[in-house]
Amino acid sequence: MTFPRTNPRATARLRLAALVAAPVLALSVACGGADAPRQDDAIADAPAAPGTGAASSGNSPSAKPAGKSAFHDAQTKFVQCMRAKGGYPEYPDPKVDGYLQWDKINQLGAQPGRNDGIKAGKNNVCIAELQAAMTAEPERDQQKDYESMLAHAKCMRDNGVSRFTNPQMSGGNAVPGGDPNPADPVLDQKSPAYQKAAKTCAPKLLPGLDGRV
């Protein structure tokens, strides 16, 4: 079964709205309470991400992937804003494929008093740059993103985070799962159990999805 693709700019705006509205940074969790229902547990695990969009050109580590230079440049401007105005002078450079290094960003957000603003700068000062970067992102295969996030959600539950919810398809877009109540989180994302599960399950996610779950 396949789902229709939508305009990448509309997809970017949907992701941006979810990103700003959701609680900042998921760093680890496995809170108590009754387990949420598990949907589609029988699905086969998606393979570790081989990459999406255009293929990379050249063998140089510093070479930008073909067709992604505009995205890489937009992400670089976002990072520059985060360093200059967002309150994070050590915000890491984007990867060569243009996606952010969320493992390092999450480590910054885990520091005392540094979680607020980690995704768009203090008081969302870098929101325009973030939106521009999301708009410049090459169109993604929403069905593959959904299957990747579904495999990741199942892995999280199998590794002790029993209330981690499945992603959903909405209007042709893959919407991440995770905390069953983002407005009032029930998962302790800073717990060792969550962090261990997140590290174990990270290979299930396609490039660029690690900052969205």
Solvent accessible surface area in square Angstrom, and as a share of the most:
residue,aa,sasa,rsa
1,M,194,0.87
2,T,114,0.67
3,F,58,0.24
4,P,99,0.62
5,R,148,0.54
6,T,41,0.24
7,N,90,0.46
8,P,47,0.30
9,R,140,0.51
10,A,40,0.31
11,T,5,0.03
12,A,2,0.01
13,R,131,0.48
14,L,62,0.31
15,R,30,0.11
16,L,19,0.09
17,A,65,0.50
18,A,46,0.36
19,L,24,0.12
20,V,66,0.38
21,A,89,0.69
22,A,43,0.33
23,P,61,0.38
24,V,55,0.32
25,L,9,0.05
26,A,27,0.21
27,L,17,0.08
28,S,0,0.00
29,V,0,0.00
30,A,34,0.26
31,C,61,0.37
32,G,58,0.56
33,G,60,0.57
34,A,83,0.65
35,D,87,0.45
36,A,20,0.16
37,P,112,0.70
38,R,107,0.39
39,Q,82,0.36
40,D,80,0.41
41,D,45,0.23
42,A,106,0.82
43,I,56,0.29
44,A,86,0.67
45,D,72,0.37
46,A,17,0.13
47,P,104,0.66
48,A,64,0.50
49,A,31,0.24
50,P,119,0.75
51,G,36,0.34
52,T,25,0.15
53,G,56,0.54
54,A,50,0.38
55,A,83,0.64
56,S,83,0.53
57,S,58,0.37
58,G,64,0.62
59,N,155,0.80
60,S,61,0.39
61,P,121,0.76
62,S,92,0.60
63,A,35,0.27
64,K,83,0.35
65,P,5,0.03
66,A,47,0.37
67,G,72,0.69
68,K,8,0.03
69,S,56,0.36
70,A,70,0.55
71,F,4,0.02
72,H,29,0.13
73,D,62,0.32
74,A,15,0.12
75,Q,14,0.06
76,T,40,0.23
77,K,130,0.55
78,F,0,0.00
79,V,1,0.01
80,Q,100,0.45
81,C,9,0.05
82,M,0,0.00
83,R,88,0.32
84,A,86,0.67
85,K,119,0.50
86,G,0,0.00
87,G,37,0.35
88,Y,0,0.00
89,P,97,0.61
90,E,83,0.37
91,Y,0,0.00
92,P,16,0.10
93,D,77,0.40
94,P,13,0.08
95,K,79,0.34
96,V,69,0.40
97,D,32,0.17
98,G,0,0.00
99,Y,10,0.04
100,L,10,0.05
101,Q,37,0.16
102,W,27,0.09
103,D,90,0.47
104,K,98,0.41
105,I,0,0.00
106,N,37,0.19
107,Q,122,0.54
108,L,15,0.08
109,G,1,0.01
110,A,49,0.38
111,Q,74,0.33
112,P,134,0.84
113,G,75,0.72
114,R,50,0.18
115,N,41,0.21
116,D,100,0.52
117,G,11,0.11
118,I,0,0.00
119,K,27,0.12
120,A,5,0.04
121,G,0,0.00
122,K,73,0.31
123,N,152,0.78
124,N,66,0.34
125,V,62,0.36
126,C,0,0.00
127,I,57,0.29
128,A,67,0.52
129,E,48,0.21
130,L,9,0.04
131,Q,70,0.31
132,A,55,0.43
133,A,2,0.02
134,M,24,0.11
135,T,35,0.20
136,A,38,0.29
137,E,9,0.04
138,P,32,0.20
139,E,77,0.35
140,R,7,0.02
141,D,37,0.19
142,Q,6,0.03
143,Q,33,0.15
144,K,117,0.49
145,D,1,0.01
146,Y,32,0.12
147,E,62,0.28
148,S,1,0.00
149,M,6,0.03
150,L,2,0.01
151,A,0,0.00
152,H,9,0.04
153,A,1,0.00
154,K,46,0.19
155,C,14,0.08
156,M,1,0.00
157,R,10,0.03
158,D,87,0.45
159,N,65,0.33
160,G,50,0.48
161,V,1,0.00
162,S,30,0.19
163,R,49,0.18
164,F,5,0.02
165,T,31,0.18
166,N,5,0.03
167,P,2,0.02
168,Q,97,0.43
169,M,41,0.18
170,S,56,0.36
171,G,68,0.65
172,G,9,0.08
173,N,10,0.05
174,A,8,0.06
175,V,43,0.25
176,P,43,0.27
177,G,22,0.21
178,G,4,0.04
179,D,20,0.10
180,P,47,0.30
181,N,65,0.33
182,P,69,0.43
183,A,101,0.78
184,D,95,0.49
185,P,69,0.43
186,V,38,0.22
187,L,11,0.06
188,D,69,0.36
189,Q,43,0.19
190,K,118,0.50
191,S,18,0.11
192,P,115,0.72
193,A,50,0.39
194,Y,8,0.03
195,Q,83,0.37
196,K,152,0.64
197,A,2,0.01
198,A,33,0.25
199,K,170,0.72
200,T,73,0.42
201,C,0,0.00
202,A,49,0.38
203,P,78,0.49
204,K,47,0.20
205,L,15,0.07
206,L,15,0.07
207,P,35,0.22
208,G,6,0.05
209,L,3,0.01
210,D,49,0.26
211,G,6,0.06
212,R,53,0.19
213,V,37,0.21
